[in-house]
Amino acid sequence: MMMEKHNVRILVCTHKEGPVRDDDIYMPVQVGKSASTIDLGCQGDDVGDNISGKNKTYCELTGLYWAWKNLKDVDYIGLCHYRRYFDLSPKKYIFKHIESDSITWECFVKTPSTLDFADVFTQYDVILPTARVFDRSVVDEHIFNSGFIDYMILEQVILKLYPAYRNSVLDVFYKKNYIPQRNMFIMKKELFHCYAEWLFSILYEVEKHLRLSPYHYAQRVFGFMGEILLPLFCYHNHLRIYQRRILGIGCGYNPNKLKRTVCGFFDRARFKMNTCRITELYSERYPEILCSEGIVI
């Protein structure tokens, strides 16, 4: 039996005109609205306590912040995107290691959200997307997208504010080549508030030391950081994770699923063999780099 309708709210972060799911579960939120020239006619992230003006660098996390500070009378809170939604059907997955499936909007709106949340959350603490598998470590994949100095600042801030996370950083960032991405989740409100407080305490401290890139893509740095911080939080706190595939509105993948599952299995196994002896973090191996930039954390 489904939970009462008002208990589950999954934010659909959007910033442009186009169809978005809006029903008893999904709640469209226009992110970056304070600096936008358009009004999408849905809830904006610029109401109440908000960081809407930071959307250029925080991406969908400005919607997450708005929910943390302003969304009331819910038991479960989630986040997805205007073109990436959770598969909330009850189906089981035969093929593993596949992050997303491509689906048309017309098919998606006909897909019922029949996942029994009450049942899921008696067994699990959080719903995350199926993990992405890389051909390198999570940390090296992040550095490829965001830059080495930015990552070094993030790592040192984590160790400064939360030194107990040191081994978890090593395990999640250095010893894995797969991780749930996209800042997507569904969790109980109380857990969500703990996560948001932890997340923004880190990002605000990072922001004090980081110098923004002049390139537009690289300026999404805090959104990128959020993508690896959420799995770190879940791992360190031993949360029971229920993974659901992403339904991508024209942006998922539908190649040979058996081939991808087999390749994903061997990619994980090969990577694990090559990284089992890693014991040192980059910030421990190269402490002089931030000092040479005049950055003291």
Contacts in CASP RR format, 6 or more apart in sequence:
PFRMAT RR
TARGET T0000
AUTHOR 0000-0000-0000
METHOD contacts of the structure
MODEL  1
MMMEKHNVRILVCTHKEGPVRDDDIYMPVQVGKSASTIDLGCQGDDVGDN
ISGKNKTYCELTGLYWAWKNLKDVDYIGLCHYRRYFDLSPKKYIFKHIES
DSITWECFVKTPSTLDFADVFTQYDVILPTARVFDRSVVDEHIFNSGFID
YMILEQVILKLYPAYRNSVLDVFYKKNYIPQRNMFIMKKELFHCYAEWLF
SILYEVEKHLRLSPYHYAQRVFGFMGEILLPLFCYHNHLRIYQRRILGIG
CGYNPNKLKRTVCGFFDRARFKMNTCRITELYSERYPEILCSEGIVI
1 116 0 8 1.000
1 118 0 8 1.000
2 114 0 8 1.000
2 116 0 8 1.000
2 117 0 8 1.000
2 118 0 8 1.000
3 75 0 8 1.000
3 76 0 8 1.000
3 117 0 8 1.000
3 118 0 8 1.000
5 24 0 8 1.000
5 25 0 8 1.000
6 24 0 8 1.000
6 73 0 8 1.000
6 74 0 8 1.000
7 74 0 8 1.000
7 75 0 8 1.000
7 76 0 8 1.000
7 117 0 8 1.000
8 24 0 8 1.000
8 25 0 8 1.000
8 74 0 8 1.000
8 75 0 8 1.000
8 76 0 8 1.000
8 117 0 8 1.000
8 186 0 8 1.000
9 25 0 8 1.000
9 27 0 8 1.000
9 67 0 8 1.000
9 71 0 8 1.000
9 74 0 8 1.000
9 76 0 8 1.000
9 77 0 8 1.000
9 78 0 8 1.000
10 25 0 8 1.000
10 26 0 8 1.000
10 27 0 8 1.000
10 77 0 8 1.000
10 78 0 8 1.000
10 79 0 8 1.000
10 80 0 8 1.000
10 86 0 8 1.000
10 186 0 8 1.000
11 27 0 8 1.000
11 28 0 8 1.000
11 29 0 8 1.000
11 63 0 8 1.000
11 64 0 8 1.000
11 67 0 8 1.000
11 77 0 8 1.000
11 78 0 8 1.000
11 79 0 8 1.000
11 80 0 8 1.000
12 20 0 8 1.000
12 21 0 8 1.000
12 22 0 8 1.000
12 26 0 8 1.000
12 27 0 8 1.000
12 28 0 8 1.000
12 29 0 8 1.000
12 80 0 8 1.000
12 81 0 8 1.000
12 82 0 8 1.000
12 85 0 8 1.000
13 29 0 8 1.000
13 31 0 8 1.000
13 60 0 8 1.000
13 63 0 8 1.000
13 79 0 8 1.000
13 80 0 8 1.000
13 81 0 8 1.000
13 82 0 8 1.000
14 20 0 8 1.000
14 28 0 8 1.000
14 29 0 8 1.000
14 30 0 8 1.000
14 31 0 8 1.000
14 40 0 8 1.000
14 42 0 8 1.000
14 81 0 8 1.000
14 82 0 8 1.000
15 30 0 8 1.000
15 31 0 8 1.000
15 32 0 8 1.000
15 36 0 8 1.000
15 55 0 8 1.000
15 82 0 8 1.000
16 38 0 8 1.000
16 40 0 8 1.000
16 82 0 8 1.000
17 38 0 8 1.000
17 40 0 8 1.000
18 82 0 8 1.000
19 105 0 8 1.000
19 109 0 8 1.000
20 26 0 8 1.000
20 28 0 8 1.000
20 42 0 8 1.000
20 82 0 8 1.000
21 28 0 8 1.000
21 85 0 8 1.000
21 108 0 8 1.000
21 109 0 8 1.000
22 28 0 8 1.000
22 42 0 8 1.000
23 113 0 8 1.000
25 88 0 8 1.000
25 113 0 8 1.000
26 80 0 8 1.000
26 85 0 8 1.000
26 113 0 8 1.000
27 43 0 8 1.000
28 40 0 8 1.000
28 42 0 8 1.000
28 43 0 8 1.000
28 82 0 8 1.000
29 42 0 8 1.000
29 43 0 8 1.000
29 44 0 8 1.000
29 45 0 8 1.000
29 63 0 8 1.000
29 66 0 8 1.000
29 67 0 8 1.000
30 36 0 8 1.000
30 39 0 8 1.000
30 40 0 8 1.000
30 41 0 8 1.000
30 42 0 8 1.000
30 43 0 8 1.000
30 44 0 8 1.000
30 45 0 8 1.000
31 44 0 8 1.000
31 45 0 8 1.000
31 52 0 8 1.000
31 55 0 8 1.000
31 59 0 8 1.000
31 60 0 8 1.000
31 62 0 8 1.000
31 63 0 8 1.000
32 44 0 8 1.000
32 45 0 8 1.000
32 46 0 8 1.000
32 52 0 8 1.000
32 53 0 8 1.000
32 55 0 8 1.000
32 62 0 8 1.000
33 39 0 8 1.000
33 40 0 8 1.000
33 44 0 8 1.000
33 45 0 8 1.000
33 46 0 8 1.000
33 52 0 8 1.000
34 45 0 8 1.000
34 46 0 8 1.000
34 50 0 8 1.000
34 52 0 8 1.000
34 53 0 8 1.000
34 55 0 8 1.000
35 52 0 8 1.000
35 53 0 8 1.000
35 55 0 8 1.000
35 56 0 8 1.000
44 52 0 8 1.000
44 66 0 8 1.000
45 51 0 8 1.000
45 52 0 8 1.000
45 55 0 8 1.000
45 62 0 8 1.000
45 63 0 8 1.000
45 65 0 8 1.000
45 66 0 8 1.000
46 52 0 8 1.000
46 53 0 8 1.000
47 66 0 8 1.000
47 70 0 8 1.000
48 66 0 8 1.000
48 69 0 8 1.000
48 70 0 8 1.000
49 66 0 8 1.000
49 69 0 8 1.000
49 70 0 8 1.000
50 62 0 8 1.000
50 65 0 8 1.000
50 66 0 8 1.000
50 69 0 8 1.000
50 70 0 8 1.000
51 58 0 8 1.000
51 62 0 8 1.000
51 65 0 8 1.000
51 66 0 8 1.000
52 62 0 8 1.000
52 66 0 8 1.000
53 62 0 8 1.000
54 62 0 8 1.000
54 222 0 8 1.000
55 62 0 8 1.000
56 219 0 8 1.000
56 220 0 8 1.000
57 212 0 8 1.000
57 219 0 8 1.000
57 220 0 8 1.000
57 221 0 8 1.000
57 222 0 8 1.000
57 223 0 8 1.000
58 65 0 8 1.000
58 203 0 8 1.000
58 222 0 8 1.000
58 223 0 8 1.000
59 183 0 8 1.000
59 220 0 8 1.000
59 222 0 8 1.000
59 223 0 8 1.000
60 79 0 8 1.000
60 81 0 8 1.000
60 183 0 8 1.000
60 223 0 8 1.000
61 183 0 8 1.000
61 199 0 8 1.000
61 203 0 8 1.000
61 222 0 8 1.000
61 223 0 8 1.000
61 226 0 8 1.000
63 79 0 8 1.000
64 79 0 8 1.000
64 183 0 8 1.000
64 196 0 8 1.000
64 199 0 8 1.000
65 196 0 8 1.000
65 200 0 8 1.000
67 77 0 8 1.000
67 78 0 8 1.000
67 79 0 8 1.000
67 192 0 8 1.000
68 192 0 8 1.000
68 193 0 8 1.000
68 196 0 8 1.000
68 197 0 8 1.000
68 200 0 8 1.000
71 77 0 8 1.000
74 189 0 8 1.000
75 188 0 8 1.000
75 189 0 8 1.000
76 117 0 8 1.000
76 121 0 8 1.000
76 186 0 8 1.000
76 187 0 8 1.000
76 188 0 8 1.000
76 189 0 8 1.000
77 186 0 8 1.000
77 187 0 8 1.000
77 189 0 8 1.000
77 192 0 8 1.000
78 184 0 8 1.000
78 185 0 8 1.000
78 186 0 8 1.000
78 187 0 8 1.000
78 192 0 8 1.000
79 183 0 8 1.000
79 184 0 8 1.000
79 185 0 8 1.000
80 86 0 8 1.000
80 182 0 8 1.000
80 184 0 8 1.000
81 182 0 8 1.000
81 184 0 8 1.000
82 249 0 8 1.000
83 248 0 8 1.000
83 249 0 8 1.000
83 250 0 8 1.000
83 251 0 8 1.000
84 100 0 8 1.000
84 182 0 8 1.000
84 184 0 8 1.000
84 246 0 8 1.000
84 247 0 8 1.000
84 248 0 8 1.000
84 249 0 8 1.000
84 251 0 8 1.000
85 108 0 8 1.000
85 246 0 8 1.000
85 247 0 8 1.000
85 248 0 8 1.000
85 249 0 8 1.000
86 127 0 8 1.000
86 129 0 8 1.000
86 184 0 8 1.000
86 186 0 8 1.000
86 244 0 8 1.000
86 245 0 8 1.000
86 246 0 8 1.000
86 247 0 8 1.000
87 101 0 8 1.000
87 111 0 8 1.000
87 244 0 8 1.000
87 245 0 8 1.000
87 246 0 8 1.000
87 247 0 8 1.000
88 113 0 8 1.000
88 114 0 8 1.000
88 115 0 8 1.000
88 244 0 8 1.000
89 111 0 8 1.000
89 112 0 8 1.000
89 113 0 8 1.000
89 114 0 8 1.000
89 115 0 8 1.000
90 114 0 8 1.000
90 115 0 8 1.000
90 116 0 8 1.000
93 130 0 8 1.000
93 245 0 8 1.000
94 257 0 8 1.000
95 257 0 8 1.000
95 258 0 8 1.000
95 260 0 8 1.000
95 261 0 8 1.000
96 130 0 8 1.000
96 261 0 8 1.000
96 264 0 8 1.000
96 265 0 8 1.000
97 130 0 8 1.000
97 131 0 8 1.000
97 133 0 8 1.000
97 178 0 8 1.000
97 260 0 8 1.000
97 261 0 8 1.000
97 263 0 8 1.000
97 264 0 8 1.000
97 265 0 8 1.000
97 268 0 8 1.000
98 130 0 8 1.000
98 245 0 8 1.000
98 253 0 8 1.000
98 257 0 8 1.000
98 260 0 8 1.000
98 261 0 8 1.000
99 129 0 8 1.000
99 130 0 8 1.000
99 131 0 8 1.000
99 132 0 8 1.000
99 181 0 8 1.000
99 245 0 8 1.000
99 246 0 8 1.000
99 253 0 8 1.000
100 129 0 8 1.000
100 130 0 8 1.000
100 245 0 8 1.000
100 246 0 8 1.000
100 247 0 8 1.000
100 248 0 8 1.000
100 251 0 8 1.000
100 252 0 8 1.000
100 253 0 8 1.000
101 245 0 8 1.000
101 246 0 8 1.000
101 247 0 8 1.000
101 248 0 8 1.000
101 252 0 8 1.000
101 253 0 8 1.000
101 254 0 8 1.000
102 248 0 8 1.000
102 250 0 8 1.000
102 251 0 8 1.000
102 252 0 8 1.000
102 253 0 8 1.000
102 254 0 8 1.000
103 111 0 8 1.000
103 247 0 8 1.000
103 248 0 8 1.000
103 249 0 8 1.000
103 250 0 8 1.000
103 252 0 8 1.000
104 249 0 8 1.000
104 250 0 8 1.000
105 249 0 8 1.000
108 247 0 8 1.000
108 249 0 8 1.000
111 247 0 8 1.000
115 244 0 8 1.000
117 186 0 8 1.000
120 127 0 8 1.000
120 242 0 8 1.000
121 188 0 8 1.000
123 240 0 8 1.000
123 242 0 8 1.000
124 240 0 8 1.000
124 241 0 8 1.000
124 242 0 8 1.000
125 187 0 8 1.000
125 188 0 8 1.000
125 191 0 8 1.000
125 234 0 8 1.000
125 239 0 8 1.000
125 240 0 8 1.000
125 241 0 8 1.000
126 185 0 8 1.000
126 186 0 8 1.000
126 187 0 8 1.000
126 191 0 8 1.000
126 234 0 8 1.000
126 239 0 8 1.000
126 240 0 8 1.000
126 241 0 8 1.000
126 242 0 8 1.000
127 185 0 8 1.000
127 186 0 8 1.000
127 187 0 8 1.000
127 241 0 8 1.000
127 242 0 8 1.000
127 243 0 8 1.000
127 244 0 8 1.000
128 180 0 8 1.000
128 184 0 8 1.000
128 185 0 8 1.000
128 230 0 8 1.000
128 231 0 8 1.000
128 234 0 8 1.000
128 241 0 8 1.000
128 242 0 8 1.000
128 243 0 8 1.000
128 244 0 8 1.000
129 180 0 8 1.000
129 181 0 8 1.000
129 182 0 8 1.000
129 184 0 8 1.000
129 243 0 8 1.000
129 244 0 8 1.000
129 245 0 8 1.000
129 246 0 8 1.000
130 180 0 8 1.000
130 243 0 8 1.000
130 244 0 8 1.000
130 245 0 8 1.000
130 246 0 8 1.000
131 178 0 8 1.000
131 179 0 8 1.000
131 180 0 8 1.000
131 181 0 8 1.000
131 243 0 8 1.000
132 178 0 8 1.000
132 179 0 8 1.000
132 180 0 8 1.000
132 181 0 8 1.000
133 177 0 8 1.000
133 178 0 8 1.000
133 264 0 8 1.000
133 267 0 8 1.000
133 268 0 8 1.000
134 140 0 8 1.000
134 141 0 8 1.000
134 177 0 8 1.000
134 178 0 8 1.000
134 267 0 8 1.000
135 177 0 8 1.000
135 267 0 8 1.000
136 144 0 8 1.000
136 177 0 8 1.000
136 271 0 8 1.000
137 173 0 8 1.000
137 174 0 8 1.000
137 175 0 8 1.000
137 176 0 8 1.000
137 177 0 8 1.000
137 271 0 8 1.000
137 275 0 8 1.000
138 172 0 8 1.000
138 173 0 8 1.000
138 174 0 8 1.000
138 176 0 8 1.000
138 177 0 8 1.000
138 178 0 8 1.000
138 179 0 8 1.000
138 228 0 8 1.000
139 151 0 8 1.000
139 173 0 8 1.000
139 174 0 8 1.000
139 282 0 8 1.000
141 177 0 8 1.000
142 151 0 8 1.000
142 173 0 8 1.000
142 224 0 8 1.000
142 225 0 8 1.000
142 227 0 8 1.000
142 228 0 8 1.000
143 151 0 8 1.000
145 224 0 8 1.000
146 218 0 8 1.000
146 221 0 8 1.000
146 224 0 8 1.000
146 225 0 8 1.000
147 218 0 8 1.000
148 282 0 8 1.000
148 289 0 8 1.000
149 289 0 8 1.000
149 290 0 8 1.000
149 293 0 8 1.000
149 295 0 8 1.000
150 210 0 8 1.000
150 221 0 8 1.000
150 225 0 8 1.000
151 282 0 8 1.000
152 282 0 8 1.000
152 283 0 8 1.000
152 286 0 8 1.000
152 289 0 8 1.000
152 290 0 8 1.000
153 206 0 8 1.000
153 209 0 8 1.000
153 210 0 8 1.000
153 290 0 8 1.000
153 295 0 8 1.000
153 297 0 8 1.000
154 202 0 8 1.000
154 206 0 8 1.000
154 225 0 8 1.000
155 169 0 8 1.000
155 173 0 8 1.000
155 281 0 8 1.000
155 282 0 8 1.000
155 283 0 8 1.000
156 283 0 8 1.000
156 290 0 8 1.000
156 297 0 8 1.000
157 202 0 8 1.000
157 205 0 8 1.000
157 206 0 8 1.000
157 209 0 8 1.000
157 297 0 8 1.000
158 165 0 8 1.000
158 169 0 8 1.000
158 202 0 8 1.000
158 232 0 8 1.000
159 165 0 8 1.000
159 166 0 8 1.000
159 169 0 8 1.000
159 281 0 8 1.000
159 283 0 8 1.000
160 205 0 8 1.000
160 297 0 8 1.000
161 201 0 8 1.000
161 202 0 8 1.000
161 205 0 8 1.000
162 198 0 8 1.000
162 202 0 8 1.000
164 236 0 8 1.000
165 232 0 8 1.000
165 236 0 8 1.000
166 281 0 8 1.000
168 232 0 8 1.000
168 235 0 8 1.000
168 236 0 8 1.000
169 232 0 8 1.000
169 281 0 8 1.000
170 278 0 8 1.000
170 279 0 8 1.000
170 281 0 8 1.000
171 235 0 8 1.000
172 179 0 8 1.000
172 228 0 8 1.000
172 231 0 8 1.000
172 232 0 8 1.000
172 235 0 8 1.000
172 236 0 8 1.000
173 228 0 8 1.000
173 232 0 8 1.000
174 275 0 8 1.000
174 278 0 8 1.000
174 281 0 8 1.000
175 272 0 8 1.000
175 275 0 8 1.000
175 276 0 8 1.000
175 278 0 8 1.000
176 271 0 8 1.000
177 267 0 8 1.000
177 268 0 8 1.000
177 271 0 8 1.000
177 275 0 8 1.000
178 268 0 8 1.000
179 227 0 8 1.000
179 228 0 8 1.000
179 231 0 8 1.000
180 230 0 8 1.000
180 231 0 8 1.000
180 241 0 8 1.000
180 243 0 8 1.000
181 227 0 8 1.000
182 227 0 8 1.000
182 246 0 8 1.000
183 223 0 8 1.000
183 226 0 8 1.000
183 227 0 8 1.000
183 230 0 8 1.000
184 246 0 8 1.000
185 230 0 8 1.000
187 195 0 8 1.000
191 239 0 8 1.000
195 230 0 8 1.000
195 233 0 8 1.000
198 233 0 8 1.000
199 226 0 8 1.000
199 229 0 8 1.000
199 230 0 8 1.000
199 233 0 8 1.000
202 225 0 8 1.000
202 229 0 8 1.000
203 222 0 8 1.000
203 225 0 8 1.000
203 226 0 8 1.000
203 229 0 8 1.000
205 297 0 8 1.000
206 222 0 8 1.000
206 225 0 8 1.000
207 222 0 8 1.000
209 295 0 8 1.000
209 297 0 8 1.000
210 221 0 8 1.000
212 218 0 8 1.000
212 219 0 8 1.000
212 221 0 8 1.000
213 219 0 8 1.000
213 221 0 8 1.000
233 239 0 8 1.000
234 241 0 8 1.000
246 252 0 8 1.000
253 260 0 8 1.000
283 290 0 8 1.000
290 296 0 8 1.000
290 297 0 8 1.000
END
